[in-house]
Amino acid sequence: MKNWKLTPTDPKVAKYIDCYWFLEREVGDTGNHRPKLNPDPAAHLIIVDAELPYHYEHELNIQTGFGSHWIFAHRNTFIMNHAQPFRMLGIKFKVGALYSLALSGTLPTLDKVDCIALNQWVIGQSFLTQDLLTQAQSHQIHTRDLLNKTLSPWLSTIEDDRHSELTRAILPLLNSRVNISEIGERLHRSQRTIERSFLKTTQLTLKQCKSMIRLEEILNYLYKLDEKEINWPDLACKFQFSDQPHLIRYLKSAIGATPSDYAAMRDLTIDVYGDFELS
């Protein structure tokens, strides 16, 4: 199994893209073939071989197809089918970025997975998926530079409106310990104005996005601990839950498992594929 994650080095690209990442599951790799993908406020463009099937399910809703695809921002935990070996190159966009890109015809759809024909997108007719995936297996810096070079001319033409600019100012505060009710005051805007702009650009409320960010922090923290090392009351306090029952309800709603069940199963993507180190 191979994986890596890199941030874009071109400022014009980094304005809209959080990181590039790569994951390869090789023949003979063991582990859970049905990992869970936790809720994420950001959209990912997944580049894979054209014949590779994809499968995402949440309860009775199953989304399937072949080849490269979008995973849009999603409030639900998806179960994926990773039974086959694969090479997967991801482009993670910043939260709300697709609103600006929609001016060029790309419309985000909350909780959806949708196929994409890369050669009809910004990449151009010369884009060869297999060549890029082969490069990504061994030459991550070259792959990053190639993606920067490909995406920069397109992203440099995007013009943000006032809603995008306000969302960009909101996000660092959501990632901090600042209460949602204080964000408007920090940005010298009414609370109604920031709520409206954020919902317009992300299709999420501030509360929903903040909850997803907190979930990611919890999962990254738990990943470093063995089951016997986890102290759930301390964890509830650390992440500002009112009590342990509140934490239990939160995890049950977010990932479909109680804390004890999750600690035993460890079936999310971070558990199956590891915590990619950002370079």
N, C-alpha and C positions, 0 to 999 in steps of 0.2 A: 504494500500500500504506500502510495506517495501523496504528499500534499504540501502546498505552500500558499502563502498569502503575501501580496505586495501592494503598497500604496502607489498611486500614479505620481509621477514626478513632474508632470506638466501642470502648472497652475490652472490653465484653462480647463483641463480635464478634471483636476482635483476639486474644482468648484462643484461638480455634479456627481462625481464617482468617488465612492468611499475606498474601494479596494478591488483588486483582481485576485482571484483565488483558483487553485487547481486541486483536483482530487482524482486519484486513479485507484480503482479496485481491480486487482489483478486476479488471474486464474489461481485458485487455491487459497485466496484470502478467506479466512474464517470470520465469524462474527455475525451479528444480527443482519439478516437480509431485508428486514422491514423496519428500518430506523424511523423515528419520529422527528419531524421538522417543526420546531417550536414557533409560535407566532413571531412575526417580524414586521416592523413598520416600513422597512425598505424593500424595494424591488430588486430582483436579481435576473440578469440575462444569462441563461445557461446554454453554453455552446458544447454540443456533443456530436458524435457521428450520426449521420442522417438516418441510419437504420436502427439506432438504439431506441427502444420503447421507453416512455416515461409513464409513471403511475403515481397519482397523489389521491389519497382518500381521507375524507373526514365524515365519519358516521356513514350515511347512505349516499353522500355525494362523492362520486369518483370521477376524476379528470385524467384522461389518458391521451396518448398520441405518440408520435415518433420525432426524433431529432431535436434540434435546438428549440428553446422555448423560454417564455417569460414565467417567472414566479412573481406575481405582483404582491404588494403588501397584503398580509393575511392575518386575521384575528384568531384563526383556528389553528390547532396543531394538525399537520398532515402526516399520515402514514405513507411512506414511500416503498416501492418495490425495487430493491437493489440486488436481486438474485443474480443478475448477469454481471460479468466484468464490464468496466466502463472507464472512459477518460472524460473528465468533465472540467471545463474551464468556465468560471463564473465572473461576471462583472456586477458588483454590488453598487447600485446607485444610492446616493444620499436620500434621506427621507424627504419626500416632496419633490424630488428632482424631475420626476416624470410629468409633473404639471407644466413645467417650463418646456419640456420636450414635446408635450402635446401640441404646442404651437406648430410643430413640424409634422403633426399627424400621428403621433404615438399617444394613445389614450390609455391611462392606467385603469385597471379594473380590480377593485378590492376583492380579495379572497379567490382570485381566479388564476389558473394556469393556462397559458395560451401559446400555441406554436408560432414560430416566426421563420420566415425565409430570409436568411441573413443577406443573401445577395440582392435582395430587394429593399434592404434597410440601408443604413448609412455606409455599410462596409464597401459596397461596390462589387462589380462583377468579377474582379480579380481575387476576391477573398476565397480561400480554400480552407475549409474547416479541418480536414485531415492534416494538412501541413501545419496549421496553427497548434493543433492538439499534440502533434509529434514534437514540435518545438517546446511546448509547455512541459513535456515529460522530463526534459533534461536541461533546458535553457530558459530558466524562469526570467532572468533579467532581460534577455532578448525578447521574450514574449511580452513582458511589460512595456518595453520600448516600442515594440511593433503596435501594440494596442494604443499607446499614447499617440503615436504618429497617425494611426488610422482615425482615431476619435477626435483629435484636437481640431482639425479644420471644421468639423460639424459643430462641436460644442462651443467653439469660439463665436459662432454666429447667433447663438441663443440670446434672446433679450428677456430679462426678468421683468415682471411687473411688480407692483407694490405688495401683492400677496406673497410672492416668492421671496422677496427681500425681507418681509416681516417673518416668514417661516424660518428663514436662515438665521435670523436673530433669536428666535424662540428656542431652537434646538439645543444650543449649549446650556440654556437654563433648564430645559427638561432633563438634560444629562447630569445636572447638579442636584444639590439638596434643596434647591429653591422650591417652595410650595407653588403649586399651579396658580393659586389665588393671588400670588405676589408678582407673577410674570408681567401682567399688564402695567403695574406700577414701575417695575424695573425698566420697561421699554417705553414708558411715557405714552402708553396707549390705554384705551379702555379695555376691560376684560372681554367685553363683547366683541370688540374689533379683533383682538388676537385670536379668540376662539373661532370667529368666522373665517379669517384668513387661513388659519391652520387647517380647518376642515375643508376648505376649498382646494387647497394644494395637496393634501394627503388623503382625503376621504376618511380621516380618523379624528376623533376628539383628542384634546390634550391629555385627558385622563387615560384613554386607550393607549396612546403612544407611551406615556409615562409608565404604564403598567408593563408594556412589552420590554421597555428598557430595564426596568427593575427585574423582570424575569430573566433576562440575559445575564444580568449581574449575579443573580442567585445561582444560575446554572454554572457559570464560570467558577464561582466560589465552591460549589459542591463537587465539581469535577476534580478538584485538588484533594478531596477528602475521601477516605475509606468510609464504608457504611458505619463502622463502629466509632469513627471519629466525629460523626455528625451529632451535634447537640441542637435539637430542634427549637427548644425555648430560646437559646442564645441566638440562633439564626433569626427567629422571629423578631427579636429585639434589634439585632444588627441591621435588618432591612426595614425597620420602622413599621412592623405590623403591631396591631394593638395587643394581640396575644397569639398563642399557638393555634387555637381553632381558626383564627382569621387566616393564618398562613396555610393551614390545611385546606380551607375553602378556596383560597387563591390558586394553589397548585392544582387542585382538582378541576377547577374551571379552566385553567390555562393549558394544562398538558394531559388532563384526563386521568390523573393518578394522584393518590394521597402521597404525602412525603415518605412514608414507610414503604409503600409499593414502588415508588420511583427509586428509592435508595437500593432496593433489592434488584430491580430490573435493569436500571441504567440503560435505557433504550432510546435515548435521544441522539441526534447526530454528533453532538460533542462527545458523548460516551463511546460511540461506535468508531468515529473517525479521528477523535482527538481534538485538542484546541490548537488550531493553526497558529503558528507564531507569525506575528506581523513584522515584516522587514521594511 
